[in-house]
Amino acid sequence: MIKIKMIICVLVAVWSTNVLLAQSDDLDRVLAEAEVIALMDEGDIPGMSIVIVKDGKPFIRTFGYSDLEAEKKVTPATLFELGSCSKAFTAMAVTQLAEQGKIDLDKSVSDYLPWFKVSYEEAPQTITIEQLLHHTSGIPWNTIAKIPETTDDDALESTVKQLIGEELDEIPGTNYEYATINYDVLALIVQEVSGQSFENYLQHNIIDKLGLDNTTVGNPLDTNVMAVGYKIGFFVPQVYDAPVYRGNYAAGYVISNANDMAKWLTFQMGQGDSSMYALARLTHLRDKTVPLHNMASYARGWHVKLDGSDEILHEGANPNFTSYVAFRPDEKMGVAVLANSNSKYTPVIGHKILKAMAGEEIAREFDPGDGNDKVYSSISLTLVLYIFIVIGFTVMGIRAIFKGERAYIPLTWSKVGKFLKALLLIVPFLFAFYILPQAIAGFTWEAILVWSPVSFAALIILVLTAMAVSYLAYFFTLCFPLKNQYLGKVPVILLMSILSGLSNVILIVMVTSAIGSDIELRYIVFYYALILGVYLLGRRFVQVNLIRFARGLVYDLRIELIDKIFSTSYQKFESMDRGRVYTALNDDVNYIGESTNVFATLITSIITAAGAFIYLASIAFWATLLTIFLILALSAIYFFVGKSTNVYYENARDERNVFMRLINGMIDGFKEISLHRNKKLAYKEDVAISAEQYKKKISTADIRFVNAFLVGESLLVVLLGVVAFGMPEMFPHIELYVLMSFVVILLYLIGPINAILGAMPAMMQLKVAWNRLKHFREEIPANLDLSALPAPRPPEVKSIKIRQVSFSYKKENKDEQFSVGPIDMEAYAGEILFLIGGNGSGKTTFAKLLTGLYTPDQGELMINDEVVDSAEVSEYFSTVFSPAHLFEKLYSQNVTDREEEVNKLLKLLQLDHKVVIKENTYNTIELSGGQRKRLALFQCYLEDSPIYLFDEWAADQDPEYRKFFYRTLLPEMRKMGKIIVAITHDDHYFDVADRIYKMNQGKLEPYKTEETMAC
């Protein structure tokens, strides 16, 4: 809302632009106002004054608001802090005193301030006044952090005294290094020489004499026209009441407006009649004694560009104001930009305007940035989200306590130890956090908070808050653990993943930035070791827990899918794509738990590494050989550490074979196990046990592999440190670009080398596999409740009847649909029914309807004249379908105490010399077709169901046993009171049947012949 409001305000302000002189020219001749507005919006600048001077004629344009909340527009009279553009005024004062002979620019500071003492490498140094003016004093730039926040009368002296004993970055006079405090030292000298406060001297001897009626030092002439200062924070400008640094007035706190800056620009280009212009010309003389910086030299309070433009310029930046002043004396043109924000876009706007005035092509500007506000804000918003998630997680946990879903588990010494250990681990990070400003820039936290965006301060608070709520949540989960172990692990895994990933990035940044860095080695080593520890420990924690999480998830997903499949009727199951069943239970689930394509990844990584080392050898042969030797040594160490893991993978692979064999049996024999609930439950238990064993073995193997993997990876990261820190010592003449190439290439090779060392499949196609699994799970047509107890079966089945039963196969083309029925049929205890018919006549469909495997579209099935559901009908049947599927184990039948019966039946069926049953398991099912049918019949005898259905049972038997089946076994079954339905084409034995039915194009018809009539 603030941005929208600001844009509207800026657009309104454009129409009310103030013009200093009555001219028809406008900014569009130089730079489109729309572009200025766009840059202001992009740079988060609430208000701005732009001064243009061309051929002695000044033009002023104002934009936006000096106070957003009060909707107070910027006018030419609006006052702004000039920031470092103030240094030109201070330089004028020093030059004036030098011309009067009161200051000798060649003298040292200590000649004027005897107590001023600095050193370089512990050797005392002297700094001249000229070196202060040119920023070649050697005083470090980060001494700005030492400037005290004070309004006391002795603030200037207190500020300069902060430099007593300062260690210089360079010997004075050898190099340019911008340090704002240089001009505070100059101001104190002016104060000592003149005998009056620096502010008074500058006001009366420079500002007033130039006729800058609205310009002051430190305090505004009229607070009513002083712009409100803003600092960027969370993507918008925010009001910021900056601390007062009276000791730094000389370097950054001259206050002026557009009207006076027009006079100042005109004066600097010698286009006025001031007698002081000679002083200004002296301040424009650049320092020729030190190397250039960015194609420019520093004069006195001004940068002088040496790119052919002879442009003289300076930027100014305070915590809540920015400015830019630039001019070209020979071309008699200049620009000044004043803004009430700490935006980096202020000099960009000024630079564009001056280039446009000169008729030069305006090159595409790089993004000057926002002081990392976007980064800090994004991280802060992420932390806010994280904090809310953690708080929400805790609140949900508290609700779960009241619902009885969580229970208090008393603290043990083990849990207390875990919590204290977690607290102890945070100590080095808090220390690293505390010394961060000092380590990176020699700043204090106070200074960094002043000069950084508002979002940085919020980030610090949010980091500490996130740590606090994380530990509270951790303590809460220790006392009230979540029953779902997977959900309980998710938050900490996510957190450690983020920390590990960030640590990896920081390591890379540290390695590359350490080359040529002026950060002290002790800080580099400390942070390197600390971040490396976070990366390795975090990586191991995440990988170990992800392995356990993934393997457990795979197990749960498999059991869930199996539960749904076993809860599906045969009719529904038959319509499922078998390939999808295999893929879902095997491939898709495995994609979630493990990665694939090891060989291809390994080959790619080897090629990548080989090509990279060839390149390295072309630029530094011996260094490359040394690097390869170290990597080979690491590989050998890794090989021996990881070798012991192979046996665990072998065991896991064996168990996986058992699991897949059970799955194959489930798919191929689903018809047989669908008939009896207990058989299904027993088989399902076997599958679950195998899946659990596989989970345990593969998890153990993966965790051992992670331990071995981290040995190689940790040594590889140490190798990076050796290259970055040790190679300059081993090869002192190596070029910096070569060293940088080594580091960059090795960083690039971390991934491929890890793949070579690990040879572990990566997690691939996870999203695809998860979606396929999700869709498959939703499509499983589970329509049975295995947990529901079946209806009690009557002690005796006297009859089975079907009335008006019909069924159609559903196809899109109705003309291609095949239908069976309507069918009426009945059978009684002690009856044998034969069913005949040609191929495609509907015999198999009828058998599935009769046994309850198919649910009829219409009609009803009755047992003892009572209507029963199809799922219940199947409980009355024992069947031998064609082809007959055999399981290695007898399900729902315990033959432990039936040895005599078993042996008698095996002998009856001529299987006693082939089959042995031990612990309810066959010694073999590798039998001929006829023997398999007989073994299936053996199971029917054991089940002793009241109704038998045989589908072409005798088709695979030899003539002798076929005769035995029809003439002996079937009549005996009749005597046992069984109802037998046999699908057969053996017309020689039709006389055995009590009734014969024929299926003809889906219709069931009584079949009568002279032979059957005779019988």
Helices and strands as residue ranges (DSSP letters): H 2-15, G 27-29, H 33-42, E 47-54, E 57-67, E 72-73, E 79-81, G 83-86, H 87-99, G 109-111, E 118-120, E 123-125, H 129-133, G 141-146, H 155-161, E 166-167, H 182-194, H 198-202, I 203-207, E 216-217, G 223-225, E 230-233, E 236-239, G 246-248, H 249-252, E 254-257, H 258-268, H 277-283, E 296-298, E 303-305, E 312-317, E 322-328, E 333-339, H 345-357, H 373-402, H 413-441, H 445-451, H 454-479, H 485-514, H 521-566, H 570-574, H 578-582, I 583-588, H 589-593, H 598-619, H 621-642, G 643-645, H 646-668, H 670-673, H 677-721, I 722-726, H 727-730, H 736-758, H 766-779, E 799-808, G 814-816, E 819-828, E 832-837, H 843-850, E 858-863, E 866-868, H 870-873, G 874-876, E 877-880, H 899-908, E 917-918, E 921-922, H 929-943, E 947-951, G 953-956, H 959-964, I 965-969, H 970-975, E 979-983, G 987-992, E 995-1000, E 1003-1006, H 1010-1014
